[in-house]
Amino acid sequence: MSVKAQLTGTVVSDKMEKTVVVAIERQVRHAVYGKIQRRTSKFVAHNEGNEAKAGDTVNIAETRPLSRRKRWIVTKVVTKAPTV
């Protein structure tokens, strides 16, 4: 069995049933100028039980394809978003 990728990111959308969109932010250096830039990647992840809400920090893990765009699953909610 191969090692599955695991990432930590912020939930940016929870409008779908059992699905969330997680934004992963990383920093890369520009090849010519050397300036540090922030790049964001969005992943659609399976959220069984709808426990993760928008603004939460979550851990996601790679899994088999669950739908056309969904290849990740929420493994743990690290921190909950503050409620107003």
N, C-alpha and C positions, 0 to 999 in steps of 0.2 A: 504494500500500500504506500502510495506516495505522500509526501508532506504537503498539506494544503496551505495556501497563502492565507494569512490573517492580517487584517488592517483595522485601524481605529479611526473613526470619523464622526461627523456631526450629521444628524438627521435634518434634512432640509424640507422634506415633504412626507406627510403621512396621510394623504387624502385617499389612497387606495385601500381596499380590503386586504389585510394580511401582507402588505407590501409597503416598504419605505424607500425613499431615495436618500442615500448617504453620500456626503461630499467629503472627499479625502484631499487634504491640502499638503503640498510638498514644495520644497524650495530647490530650484535648479540654478546653476550659474550659466549666464549667457556665454556662448562659445567664443565670440570675438571681443566683446566689451568687458566681460567678467562681472557684470552686475548681477546680484542675486534677484531672482524673480520668483513670485509665488504662482504655482500652477494648481488648478483644482480639477479633480476627476470625480464624476458622479457615477455611483453604482446603484443599481436597483437590487434590493435585498428582501428576502422573505422574512416576514415578521409574524410568526405564529402567535396567536393570542392578542395581537395588537398592543404589546406592552411598551414598545418604543414610540415616542411622540416627537413632534418637531422641536428641535433645539436640544435633544438629548445627545450625549456622547455615547457611542456604541462600538462594540467589537463585532466585526463581520468576518466570516470564513468562506472560502471558496467551496463550492459544492457542484453536484451535477446540474445540468440545465433544467430549470423548473418551468420556464416559459421562453418566449423569444428573446427577452432581454435580461431575465432574472437568472443569475448564476452565483449568487451569494446568499448567505443566511445570517441573520442576526444571532450571535451566540450569547452576548451579555450586554446589558445596559450598564455602562460604567458610571455615568452621572446623569441625574434627571435635570431637565430644564427648570429654572425657577418659575413658579406660577405667580401670576399677578392678581 
